[in-house]
Amino acid sequence: MGSPRGVDRVEEWPDGEWKVRMLTGGSSAKSYRCPGCDQEIHGGRPHLVSWPNWPGGDEERRHWHPACWRKRLDRGPGRSRY
């Protein structure tokens, strides 16, 4: 996770290429639901946003806890695409 905060980077994973942006959380009071653990990411908390790296992929942006993002492929059969 070495990119500067707020700067997009592209990550290659077995499930495809993803754009990833680290957020400090300080710019939003809004809460999000992490697709990895289904728990709330409270407003103001650092987290990341990812979306598929293809045209129109930004429509599929999701907010993640960083640990959930790193472990998302470990969930096994039936796991979420996100």
N, C-alpha and C positions, 0 to 999 in steps of 0.2 A: 504494500500500500504506500509506495514511495512518491506518488504524484502530489504536487501541491494541492491544497484544498480548493475546491471549486473549479479545477481543471479536469477536462475529460481525458481519459486514457482508454485505449482499446486493450482488452484482455481476451486471450484465446483459451477456450475451455473445451472439453469434449462435447459439450452441448452447443457449441458455436462461438462466434465472436461477439463480445459485449462491450459497449461503451459504459464506463464506470466513472462516477464523479463522487468524491468525498465531500461531505457537507459538515460544516461546524455546528449547524443547528441554530446558531445565533440569529439567523436571518428569518426564521419562521417560528411562529407560536403554534402552528398547526401540528396535530398528531397524525401519524400514519400507522398502518397495520403491516407488520413485517410478514411477507409471504413464506418465509422460512420457518418461523416458530409460531406464527399467528398471534403474536403478542404486540402490544402497542409500542410504538416509538414515540415517546412524549415530545411535544414541541420543545425546541431549544436544545435537544440532545444531538450529539454528533452521530451521523449515520451515513450511508451511501445510497446513491441512486444508480440503477443500472437499466439498460435497455438494449435490445438486439441491435447489432451494427449492420443494419440494412436499411434501404430507403423505407421510410414510414415506421421504422422500429421505435422511434421516440414516442409513438402512441402507446407503447407497452412499457413505459417507465414504471419501475417499482422501487420503493424505499425499503432498504434492508438494514438490519443490524450487521456490522462488519463480520462478526463471527458466523452469523447465519449464511451470509453470502459465500464465505470461504468453504462452508461445510454443506452447501446445498446439494451437491452431487452424492453425498453419503447417505441420503435418505432411502435409496433403494427403489424397488418397483412401486409404481403408483405415485411417485413424487411429482410435485408441481413442476410445470415447465419453467417457472420463474425461480 
